[in-house]
Amino acid sequence: MSEPVITTGHYTNRYAAVDVEELEEWAWLLARLEDWLGHAQPDTRADWEDFAGPCGAGLEEIVYVLGHWAMRMRDLAEGRS
């Protein structure tokens, strides 16, 4: 992977420019993680609950967000906005 270019937007938000080709790789990785966590074994679920604590995001919430990130990156990689 290449070194990202960091830029600042109008409201001082920082953005990293990433090669479009890399977006598909990130989308693939996120989709694999989403699938793995979505089918997590009971011991993995218990480990996550211990790690996140009572106020942390649940595993289902994490899976939901990963799915949206993967779709968004694929859309960007394919030129859809």
N, C-alpha and C positions, 0 to 999 in steps of 0.2 A: 504494500500500500504506500501511497505517496504522502508526503507531508502536507496537511491541509493549510490552506490560506485562511487566516483569521481576519475578519472584517467587522466593522461596527455599523449597525443600522441607525436609522433616524432617532430612535429613542435609546440609544447607547446599548442596545441588545447586541451581543456578540454572535457572529455567525461563522461557521467553518465551511469553506468551499471544498467540496469533495468531488472527485472525478465521478462522472455518471456511471462508468463501468463498475465502480466500487459499490454503488448503491445496490446493485443486484446481489453482490456478495453479502452485504449486510442484510438485505431482505431474506436471503436464503438462510443465513445464520439465525435470524430472529424467528423465522417460521419453524425451523428445527427445534429451537428452544421452546417455542409456544407448544408444539406438538408433544415434546417430551414432558413438559410440566403439566399439560392438559391430561396426560395419561400417567401421572406420577403414582408411584406405589405408595401405600399407606405410610411407610417409614419416611419417605421423602416429604410427604405432606406434614407429618409430625415434626420433622426437622425444620421445615419452613415456618410452621406455627411457633416453634420455640425461638427461631431466629427473629421473626417479625414482631413477636409479642402481641399483646391484646389490642394495641392501637395501630399495628402495622397493616399494610395491605394484605388481603387474603390472596391465596394462590390463584383463585378464579379471576380476581382483578388483574393480577400480573399477566395471566394468560390472555385476557381481553386486550390489554394495552399492547402486548407483544404482537398480537394479530393485526391490530390497527397500524402499528409501526411498519410491519412487514408489507402490508398492502400499500401504504403511503410511499415507501421507498421503491416498490415495484412501479407504481404509477409515475413517480418522478423519473426513474430509470428509462421508462418507455415514453417519456415526453408528455404524459398526461399531468395536468395540474390540479 
